[in-house]
């Protein structure tokens, strides 16, 4: 995880780097730091805490903020606790070289011992300080320039990294490199300035041109010069592809909302439309998706589909399982990427693997993709971040067009992932003939209603807020759902845990009897999804069982429900839709509920403790 931001050019670098780091705080926010070069000296400022804490340090000391070259970092601790010393940037022993790093150097201990035997000493507990000293040692030994030293040092390193390195003895360049962690370079007009960042958001107001470094590549960035990109292993020069960015500043600002999470919850109608626009054509009775169309035979001949993902994306994958099996009659397995990759799974060339990831950078999902590819499977990606590592590593894919998701708790990513999976399932069902034309057509018409229904559903905010006020001090909560809504129960519980730190578990409603029922008493709020489709009567029976044990029932029901209304303590109504699409609606009240509880408890909604948006470590 961690975020990197840097600048080399003609403007004052400090505000660019610091504002950039703020936009990258979703990647980690337990410490922050910046090195500014003022033309003569390097000034280092770093601290435990957020970028705003870093600003407090530099507030009164203008000399720390002056200069046209700077590199900064926002950290999610891996090696070494979050404290001032372990914060980045890190200097080399001589003080000439300075480094910011996102990733993990797995063999740092061996390298450290070797460097200690050569007289190096270390101030921090980080793998990063080991790396910068390794670079220094190589530079001395080989008597080479910084770029070469970085390249040679990286060939000795095992692990993942995105790095930016500066050398005061050659203060006209920054060297960046990546393996497994992302890095983008913003290219200013006439090469007069360059921006370095973990994603393109830090420099979006300055340039729309960017180079995404590929794994195993290193770039030497010099003001007024063309960027030189080469492969680390074989030293081959690469023709770097300069891409045009679509991202806008407006997309990454709060737009009047108190938190990104609330903005993103409210963006869901638009995000879902953007995700199906141009793909779902109800008037023509077709779904167009190039990534599926071009590989249709792989899907139709697949023995099974394996979905790999983590966290919320895994929950979307579970909804996908119901969709694919129900509509397209293709067997599906849904796997936590972290388990799949280490389990020696049986994968063949007749398997289609679908990898789902909002960030497109999740280390375990990326590794699962590589494993599946090595076994000959066809791998399809469902990602939100354009140009991300997973989007590039997969054979084909479909983007969710949710727009940047900045709140750490995933909301619009989840619903847009389900939208893409619904489109794929419907498309395959039509192609296979497992759905009649009229049923297919009816699904398309119903899907078109979803954004408007969510819009209307969002109006229940005050009602959900009043429920949040009743249960905000609960210590434990249960979320129950069946069928398509079992994954929503898991997701509802995850949302509450993540941002309010209240313990919550999601369960298939019928499983309650096999254990969790023992927890139920008058203090236990139980959120039950009881929409009128699927297993309604069965869920009603489960609700009765909770009631007879004095549990508090908060039920999500379909508009017009009377039965559950009589039993439950609170009901939240959702509009009528096809059972397969109910997750797109039932998840909304749970998002709002978690949001309001977290706000009422005064928690940091957008940046909950210990979490990061992009989990680029295993
Ligand atoms: C939960 C959440 C995480 C992510 C998980 C996977 O709100 O955001 O559980 O879903 O870390 O991330 P991606 O989708 O980026 O692979």
Boltz pocket constraint, residues with backbone or C-beta under 6 A from the ligand:
constraints:
  - pocket:
      binder: B
      contacts: [[A, 310], [A, 311], [A, 312], [A, 313], [A, 314], [A, 356], [A, 357], [A, 358], [A, 359], [A, 360], [A, 361], [A, 362], [A, 365], [A, 408], [A, 409], [A, 410], [A, 411], [A, 494], [A, 498], [A, 612], [A, 613], [A, 614], [A, 615]]
      max_distance: 6.0
